[in-house]
Amino acid sequence: MAANALTLVATLMLVACTDKTPTPKTSEASPVNTLVRVTDPGQLKRGAALFQQNCAVCHGAMAQGNPDWRRVGADGKALPPPLDGTGHAWHHPTSGLKLVIKYGSPGGAGNMPAWKDKLTDAQIDDIIAWFQSLWPDAAYAAWQRTEAKALTR
């Protein structure tokens, strides 16, 4: 059952992805000028260090991803996407981001390893907080709307 759930999340994540950073919607209930980011300096420092130790080798030192991330690699698998707000990570709620980090690339679509035996949930949260701190306000605001919808389900 967990494999089915992971496959479903992976499929939804891949289908929902686009190449563009979102344009803020002025008709939304929380416009960008009232955007509130969670910025715990300790968490961001831990997340940055953990990202450099575990993720930067594939996703780049500043989470910029592979320049050809939209293409499939020679092995037929997705290349590491940017996590800096220029890719598609902002399309996914925290729960989806955590699943991919914990269990790796869904359905063998990429080479992302499973980190569940190396990183704790708190460490994964720190890494996510760090790369989200790189996102432009428009991407972060779009993610907050996605996160709010996911939390009400």
MORA-V778040 format. One record per pair of residues at least 24 apart in sequence whose C-alpha atoms are under 7 Angstrom apart, sorted by the first residue. I is the first residue (numbers start at 0). GAP is how many residues later the second one is. D is the distance in Angstrom with one decimal. If there is no record, write none. Layout:
BEGIN
[[I,GAP,D] [I,GAP,D]]
END
This chain:
BEGIN
[[5,100,6.4] [6,99,5.9] [6,100,6.0] [8,87,6.6] [9,96,5.2] [12,79,6.7] [15,75,6.9] [16,71,5.4] [16,74,6.6] [17,70,6.3] [18,68,6.2] [18,69,6.8] [20,64,7.0] [20,65,5.9] [20,118,5.9] [21,116,5.9] [21,117,5.7] [21,120,6.8] [22,115,6.1] [23,114,5.3] [31,105,6.7] [31,106,6.8] [31,109,6.4] [34,106,6.7] [42,83,5.4] [43,82,6.4] [43,85,6.3] [43,86,4.9] [45,80,6.2] [46,76,7.0] [46,79,4.2] [46,80,4.0] [46,82,6.7] [46,83,5.1] [47,79,6.6] [47,82,5.8] [49,77,6.4] [50,76,5.8] [62,68,6.8] [76,32,5.2] [76,33,4.5] [76,34,6.8] [77,31,5.9] [77,32,4.5] [78,31,6.5] [82,48,6.1] [83,47,5.8] [83,48,6.9] [83,50,5.2] [83,51,5.4] [84,49,6.7] [84,50,4.3] [84,51,6.3] [84,54,6.1] [89,49,6.0] [89,50,6.7] [89,52,7.0] [89,53,4.9] [90,52,6.0] [90,55,6.9] [91,51,6.9] [91,54,6.8] [92,50,6.9] [92,53,5.9] [92,54,4.7] [92,57,6.5] [93,53,6.8] [97,26,6.9]]
END
